[in-house]
């Protein structure tokens, strides 16, 4: 998490795309777009759960152009 917060605080990136817990048993985790340190900290736990990037990529396309850091785990 420290790397993402540093990248955001130094304006190296505009946002981070990372996995967060939802609290919903039907969708336990999802990719979210974080723009603040607090949003990054909310997802700063390891989560090994199969996810697709399609939904968050669609949301990113709807937003103004930005520089993103993407956090994912290899499968």
C-alpha positions as CSV (number, residue, x, y, z in Angstrom):
1,X,0.0,0.0,0.0
2,X,2.9,2.4,0.7
3,X,3.9,2.3,-3.0
4,X,0.4,3.3,-4.2
5,X,0.0,6.0,-1.7
6,X,3.4,7.4,-2.6
7,X,2.6,7.3,-6.3
8,X,-0.7,9.2,-5.6
9,X,0.9,11.7,-3.3
10,X,3.7,12.5,-5.7
11,X,1.2,12.7,-8.7
12,X,3.1,9.9,-10.5
13,X,-0.4,8.4,-11.1
14,X,-3.9,9.8,-10.9
15,X,-5.5,6.7,-9.5
16,X,-4.9,3.1,-8.5
17,X,-7.0,0.1,-9.6
18,X,-7.1,-2.5,-6.9
19,X,-9.2,-5.2,-5.3
20,X,-11.5,-4.3,-2.3
21,X,-13.8,-6.4,-0.2
22,X,-17.4,-5.5,-0.8
23,X,-19.1,-7.0,2.3
24,X,-21.6,-8.6,-0.1
25,X,-21.6,-12.5,0.0
26,X,-22.7,-12.6,-3.7
27,X,-19.7,-10.5,-4.8
28,X,-17.1,-10.7,-2.1
29,X,-14.4,-8.7,-3.9
30,X,-14.2,-6.3,-6.9
31,X,-11.8,-4.0,-8.6
32,X,-12.2,-0.4,-7.6
33,X,-10.6,2.9,-8.6
34,X,-8.9,4.7,-5.7
35,X,-7.9,8.3,-5.9
36,X,-7.0,9.0,-2.3
37,X,-4.8,7.4,0.4
38,X,-7.9,6.4,2.4
39,X,-9.4,4.6,-0.6
40,X,-6.1,2.7,-1.1
41,X,-5.9,1.8,2.5
42,X,-9.4,0.4,2.3
43,X,-8.2,-2.3,-0.1
44,X,-4.8,-2.9,1.4
45,X,-5.2,-6.6,2.2
46,X,-4.3,-9.6,0.2
47,X,-7.2,-11.2,-1.6
48,X,-6.8,-14.3,-3.8
49,X,-10.1,-14.4,-5.5
50,X,-10.9,-14.9,-9.2
51,X,-11.9,-11.6,-10.7
52,X,-12.1,-10.0,-14.2
53,X,-11.0,-6.6,-15.2
54,X,-13.7,-6.0,-17.7
55,X,-16.0,-4.0,-15.4
56,X,-13.4,-1.7,-14.1
57,X,-11.9,-1.2,-17.5
58,X,-15.3,-0.2,-18.8
59,X,-15.6,2.3,-15.9
60,X,-12.1,3.7,-16.7
61,X,-13.1,4.3,-20.4
62,X,-16.0,6.4,-19.2
63,X,-13.8,8.7,-17.2
64,X,-11.5,11.4,-18.5
65,X,-8.0,10.1,-19.5
66,X,-5.8,9.4,-16.5
67,X,-2.6,7.6,-15.4
68,X,-3.4,4.4,-13.5
69,X,-1.4,2.0,-11.4
70,X,-3.0,-1.5,-11.5
71,X,-2.6,-4.0,-8.7
72,X,-3.3,-7.6,-9.5
73,X,-2.2,-11.1,-8.6
74,X,-1.0,-13.6,-11.2
75,X,-3.0,-16.7,-11.7
